Amino acid sequence: MVCAMRKSGRIRLLCCAALALGGPAWAAANDRAAEDGDEAPIIVNAPGGAINADDARALRAGAITAGPAPDLLGALQRAVPGIVLADPEGNAFETGLIWRGYGLSALQGSEQGLAVYLDGVRFNQPFGDTLLLDLLPEAALSGAELREASPVYGRNAQGGVLLLTSATARDLPGLRLTTGVDSIGGTRLAGSAGFVRGDNAALLMADWVRDPGWRRSGPSRLGRMALSLDHKGANWGVALRASGAVTRLTGNAVAPEQWLAADYRAVFTFPDTTRAQALRGAVLPWLALSSTMRIEGTLAGSWLSRRSANGDLADFAGCTGAPGQLCLTSDAGREEALLDPAGRAVATDPAIPRYGVTNRGAETTRDLQAGLQLLDEAETAAGTRRIALGLAFERASTQFAASSELSAVAPDRRITGLGTTVTSSGGGITPADFDARLHDLAFYASAQIPLRPGLDLEAALRWSRTGIDLADHLGTALNGHSSFARANPSAELDWEATEGLALHAGYAETSRAPTPAELSCADPALPCALGSFFVSDPPLRQVVARHWSAGMRAQRGPFAARLDLWRADGSDEIRAFATAVRGRAYFANGGRSRRQGLDASLDWHAGRWRVALGYAYTDARFRDGFTALSPDNPAAKADGTTYVAPGSRIPGLPRHSGDLALDYEAF
């Protein structure tokens, strides 16, 4: 029995019990497996293999599962200085991550800047580059690495990449069962069965979570499964990874401070639910061509279905020029008549004191990925030489449809649909129904070349071409094709100055193309409800970031220290801009930005004890001025706009962050 404190919006107490069954037969089988292969199992890597791994922040499975429940992002926050978790939805399964000024989130409209790979296969959703944490079986992970920006990782690796590896039966042999209950009524049940027979291994894992949420009207349900099959031959091997999830999440977003002061569990409006079903599978073969060279392949496919319903307030009231009819009023005072599906004006109902809106969205995404890379690793008189050559291909299609339902606001802020789908005459509220297709082809080369003992050069180059096609089912506004191509280089010098002291300095360029979600919501005249639906298709430019970095790592006895200085200059960054209509926004290229800072950590590890101290400073600023709509800003002009001057800080990014960890391994 283990009891621990866990924070999810507020402090809660979570108790869990674990049971592991092995027995002599299982132990003997696993001992034989260990004797049969003294080498570490070969796994298919993300692009570039072990190149750049020397600067990675690595987590073992024990760090992810150290608490009463698996917590990947929490483990990263404890281990890496500067990582900040963002929880705007108040739901632990929709938590986002910010590192060095770049984010990773489940929310459409958030600036995405970190790539994620699971078992060498890209895990970001192709429609919006988001991370859907609820679909990730965290208990089935054997480790994670956070690496700095490099072009070899492809789209959206603006700030870096998170590499995840699934556990195998060699990591979790035998039968295991874990149950847990927390102080607010949440329950969790997880189990695994691992079988090892010689060169074959099979692992099946499943978990079920029921979380009432720490805020009112915020229940979530999750059911997830993961399967790992592995075979290793004399000079070849193959792995199969499969997973599935059925989830229902409630995220009631932010609430006014005055409300929280009176009741910290209060929600502004509800419900806000997202239902998801997902399947994912990957075949990962490898073939050794010689003692130093091997070929790795990836072939993966996924299917995702998401349905969302978001209840919100709306600026609906009787039209001043047409009594008895309902109008949408913008912050600028402009009125737009509400229309039903037949194009008729919607009449007001005296029995409804206040109107709202329920934004409904439906997304179905199919994704196919294939990759092939050649890895060569050899020892030379000057050190280890590594070379990686590869290609990657992704093809994804998304069917997206959404609408707004006229709703009523109850005294408890519940939003109840009235059964009428509405649009507005001026385009402030419009439906959406379109197909988006993404094609991405890339070639890359990466090398680690020893120049002399203790001095290595790491260099990489990736060329990619991304094409996006949109087909509108309601008209022609969304129809279009966009294509983006670019070659990104990088170079870094690593110097082992003395025993236990290593220095590095480098430069890298990364880029990302606009996502289908961003391209389909880029017209200020036809805005969209972020996270719900998207309209119109003006051109957007791809985002480019240029990185400079330098740092040191030191190790002496039980002490380890690390210091990194970094700067990232971004151009044509895509941002979400609000419009005069409540809850509507659009995407546009927002000019240049600069993020810079330092990360420092000190670690002492002796025996069962570990003490770690980390600090990070992040200075993130806009380098170009722009005008934003912000009618609630005290400095706003009469039209509700505010000018953001060059040099202004980018909001939502803390300048200082620190952490202190004290660990004791009891078992």
Secondary structure, 3 states (H helix, E strand, C coil): CEEEEEECCCEEEEEEEEEEECHHHHHHHHHHHHHHCCCCCCCCCCCCCCCCHHHCEEEEHHHHCCCCCCCHHHHHHHHCCCCEEECCCCCHHHCEEEECCEEECCCCCCCECEEEEECCEECCCCCCCCCCHHHCCHHHEEEEEEECCCHHHCCCCCCEEEEEEECCCCCCCEEEEEEEEECCCCEEEEEEEEEEECCEEEEEEEEEEEECCCCCCCCEEEEEEEEEEEEECCCEEEEEEEEEEEEEEECCCCCCHHHHHHCCCCCCCECEEEEEEEEEEEEEEEEECCCCEEEEEEEEEEEEEEEEEEEEECCEEECCCCCCEEEEECCCCCEEEEECCCCCECECCCCCCCEEEEEEEEEEEEEEEEEEEEEEEEEECCEEEEEEEEEEEEEEEEEEEEEEEEEEECCCCEEEEEEEEEEECCCCCCCEEEEEEEEEEEEEEEEEEEEECCEEEEEEEEEEEEEEEEEECCCCCCCEEEEEEEEEEEEEEEEEEECCEEEEEEEEEEEECCCHHHHCCCCCCCCEECCCCCCCCCCCCCEEEEEEEEEEEEEECCEEEEEEEEEEEEECCEEEEECCCCCEEEEEECCCEEEEEEEEEEEEEECCEEEEEEEEEEEEEECCCEEEECCCCCCCCCCCEEEECCCCECCCCCCEEEEEEEEECCC
